Amino acid sequence: MAENLPPEDSGSLTRILHVPRVADAEAGASLVQGLRQMPQLRLRQFRDQFRPRPLTAEELTRDVLYRLLTELIHGSPDVHNGFRMFLRLAGAILETQIAEQLRGQAVSRLGSPTQPWGLNEFLAQLRSGSEVLPAFRAGLQLFFSRLLTHPDIAEELRRSLTELACDVLSGEYPQAEPLAERWEMSQSRLRLRFHLLLTVASPGVRRPE
């Protein structure tokens, strides 16, 4: 037997369900369309307002990898079109980590057949997909640990450099111009800060670019 609704409730749910309304999917599509109308830079600024700020080297590493892997899923960064800052900083971090992993191992010199293992072989292994994520993750954590504890970088600058490093390593900014706009600074000042990040990433003597 159908349950009888009290008079005060009778028809209230029915009226709600029968109100003419836009289809759910159409409303959702309108939301996505509206978000896509926003400039990418503005969209990322809004996104960053809702993202909790990482504090430790491990949290910063997870933040960067989450953003970078999301970009890769959607087809970026495209290493053949821009992303010079990303490539240089990520490469410096990875090469430093490779040097740490190869420390104490037999490294090939001038193609010596008695020492077959070296940097080129390591990079070839990474390009094949083997151990690439663990190696880069370890390198990121080492890099952020250095940055967060660097004795020659003031606290305020360190916070700014840390956030800048996250933006560069996320692969979300293919060119320096939008990144400078995001940070509201000149490109020359951005290059100076980027050079500091490279120095932290690769403490040894840097090769000329």
C-alpha positions as CSV (number, residue, x, y, z in Angstrom):
1,M,0.0,0.0,0.0
2,A,1.4,3.4,-0.9
3,E,2.3,5.6,2.1
4,N,0.1,8.6,2.6
5,L,2.1,11.8,3.0
6,P,1.0,14.4,5.6
7,P,-1.0,17.2,4.1
8,E,1.8,19.8,4.7
9,D,4.3,17.6,2.8
10,S,2.0,16.5,0.0
11,G,3.2,17.5,-3.4
12,S,6.3,19.5,-2.2
13,L,8.8,17.0,-3.6
14,T,6.8,16.5,-6.7
15,R,6.7,20.3,-7.3
16,I,10.5,20.5,-6.9
17,L,11.1,17.6,-9.3
18,H,8.8,19.0,-11.9
19,V,10.2,22.5,-12.0
20,P,11.5,23.0,-15.6
21,R,15.3,23.1,-15.5
22,V,18.3,22.8,-17.7
23,A,19.6,19.3,-18.1
24,D,22.4,18.5,-15.7
25,A,24.9,17.7,-18.4
26,E,24.2,21.0,-20.1
27,A,24.7,22.9,-16.9
28,G,28.0,21.1,-16.3
29,A,29.1,21.9,-19.9
30,S,28.3,25.5,-19.3
31,L,30.5,25.5,-16.2
32,V,33.5,24.0,-18.1
33,Q,32.9,26.4,-21.0
34,G,32.9,29.4,-18.7
35,L,36.2,28.2,-17.0
36,R,37.8,27.7,-20.4
37,Q,37.0,31.3,-21.4
38,M,39.3,32.5,-18.6
39,P,42.9,33.1,-19.6
40,Q,45.2,30.3,-18.6
41,L,47.3,32.5,-16.3
42,R,44.2,33.7,-14.4
43,L,42.9,30.2,-14.1
44,R,46.2,29.0,-12.6
45,Q,46.2,32.0,-10.2
46,F,42.7,31.0,-9.0
47,R,43.8,27.3,-8.7
48,D,46.8,28.3,-6.6
49,Q,44.6,30.2,-4.1
50,F,42.9,26.9,-3.2
51,R,46.1,24.7,-3.1
52,P,47.6,24.3,0.4
53,R,51.1,25.5,0.5
54,P,53.6,22.7,1.0
55,L,56.2,23.2,3.8
56,T,58.6,20.3,3.7
57,A,60.9,19.0,1.0
58,E,58.7,15.8,0.7
59,E,55.5,17.9,0.4
60,L,57.1,20.1,-2.2
61,T,58.2,17.1,-4.2
62,R,54.7,15.6,-4.1
63,D,53.3,18.9,-5.2
64,V,55.6,19.2,-8.2
65,L,55.2,15.6,-9.3
66,Y,51.4,15.9,-9.1
67,R,51.3,19.0,-11.3
68,L,54.0,17.7,-13.7
69,L,52.3,14.3,-14.2
70,T,48.9,16.1,-14.7
71,E,50.5,18.2,-17.4
72,L,52.0,15.1,-19.1
73,I,48.6,13.4,-19.1
74,H,47.3,16.3,-21.0
75,G,50.2,16.5,-23.5
76,S,52.6,19.0,-21.8
77,P,55.4,19.8,-21.4
78,D,56.3,19.5,-25.1
79,V,60.1,19.5,-25.0
80,H,60.3,20.6,-28.7
81,N,58.2,23.8,-28.2
82,G,59.5,26.0,-25.4
83,F,59.8,24.9,-21.8
84,R,63.5,25.9,-21.7
85,M,63.4,26.8,-18.1
86,F,61.7,23.6,-17.1
87,L,64.2,21.5,-19.1
88,R,67.3,23.3,-17.6
89,L,66.2,23.1,-14.0
90,A,64.8,19.6,-14.2
91,G,68.0,18.5,-16.0
92,A,70.2,20.1,-13.4
93,I,68.3,18.3,-10.6
94,L,68.4,15.0,-12.4
95,E,72.1,15.2,-13.3
96,T,72.9,16.0,-9.6
97,Q,70.9,13.0,-8.5
98,I,72.6,10.8,-11.1
99,A,75.9,11.9,-9.8
100,E,74.8,10.9,-6.3
101,Q,73.6,7.5,-7.4
102,L,76.8,6.9,-9.4
103,R,79.0,7.9,-6.5
104,G,81.4,5.1,-5.7
105,Q,80.5,3.1,-8.8
106,A,82.7,2.4,-11.7
107,V,82.0,5.1,-14.3
108,S,83.1,4.9,-17.9
109,R,85.8,7.3,-19.0
110,L,86.3,7.9,-22.7
111,G,84.5,4.7,-23.5
112,S,86.7,2.4,-21.5
113,P,85.5,-1.2,-22.1
114,T,86.5,-2.0,-18.5
115,Q,84.1,0.6,-17.1
116,P,80.9,0.4,-19.2
117,W,78.6,2.3,-16.9
118,G,78.3,6.0,-17.1
119,L,76.1,9.1,-17.5
120,N,75.1,8.3,-21.1
121,E,74.0,4.8,-20.1
122,F,72.1,6.1,-17.2
123,L,70.2,8.7,-19.3
124,A,69.4,6.0,-21.9
125,Q,68.0,3.9,-19.1
126,L,65.9,6.8,-17.9
127,R,64.6,7.6,-21.5
128,S,63.4,4.0,-21.7
129,G,61.2,4.6,-18.7
130,S,63.1,2.5,-16.3
131,E,63.5,4.1,-12.8
132,V,62.8,7.6,-14.2
133,L,60.2,8.6,-11.7
134,P,62.0,7.3,-8.6
135,A,65.3,9.0,-9.7
136,F,63.6,12.3,-10.4
137,R,61.6,12.2,-7.2
138,A,64.8,11.6,-5.2
139,G,66.5,14.4,-7.0
140,L,63.6,16.8,-6.3
141,Q,63.7,16.0,-2.6
142,L,67.4,16.6,-2.5
143,F,67.0,19.9,-4.4
144,F,64.2,21.2,-2.1
145,S,66.1,20.1,1.0
146,R,69.1,22.2,-0.1
147,L,66.8,25.2,-1.0
148,L,65.0,25.1,2.3
149,T,68.2,25.0,4.3
150,H,70.5,27.1,2.2
151,P,72.5,29.4,4.6
152,D,73.1,32.2,2.0
153,I,69.4,32.7,1.1
154,A,67.2,34.9,3.3
155,E,63.9,33.4,4.5
156,E,61.7,35.7,2.5
157,L,63.7,35.1,-0.7
158,R,63.7,31.4,0.0
159,R,59.9,31.3,0.1
160,S,59.7,33.1,-3.2
161,L,62.3,30.9,-4.8
162,T,60.6,27.7,-3.6
163,E,57.3,28.7,-5.1
164,L,59.0,29.8,-8.3
165,A,60.7,26.4,-8.5
166,C,57.4,24.6,-8.1
167,D,55.9,26.7,-11.0
168,V,58.9,26.0,-13.3
169,L,59.1,22.3,-12.5
170,S,55.3,21.8,-13.0
171,G,55.8,22.3,-16.7
172,E,52.8,24.7,-16.8
173,Y,54.7,27.7,-18.1
174,P,56.3,27.1,-21.5
175,Q,57.8,30.6,-21.8
176,A,59.4,33.1,-19.4
177,E,57.0,35.9,-20.3
178,P,53.8,34.3,-18.7
179,L,55.9,33.2,-15.7
180,A,57.2,36.8,-15.2
181,E,53.6,38.0,-15.5
182,R,52.4,35.5,-13.0
183,W,55.1,36.7,-10.5
184,E,54.7,40.4,-11.4
185,M,58.4,40.9,-12.1
186,S,60.6,41.8,-15.0
187,Q,62.1,39.0,-17.1
188,S,65.6,40.1,-16.2
189,R,64.7,39.7,-12.5
190,L,63.1,36.4,-13.2
191,R,66.3,35.2,-14.9
192,L,68.4,36.2,-11.8
193,R,66.1,34.1,-9.6
194,F,66.1,31.2,-12.0
195,H,69.9,31.3,-12.0
196,L,69.8,31.0,-8.2
197,L,67.7,27.9,-8.5
198,L,70.1,26.4,-11.0
199,T,73.0,27.0,-8.6
200,V,71.1,25.3,-5.8
201,A,70.1,22.4,-8.1
202,S,73.7,21.9,-9.3
203,P,76.2,23.1,-6.6
204,G,79.2,22.2,-8.7
205,V,80.7,24.2,-11.6
206,R,78.0,24.8,-14.2
207,R,78.6,24.1,-17.8
208,P,78.0,27.1,-20.1
209,E,74.6,27.1,-21.9
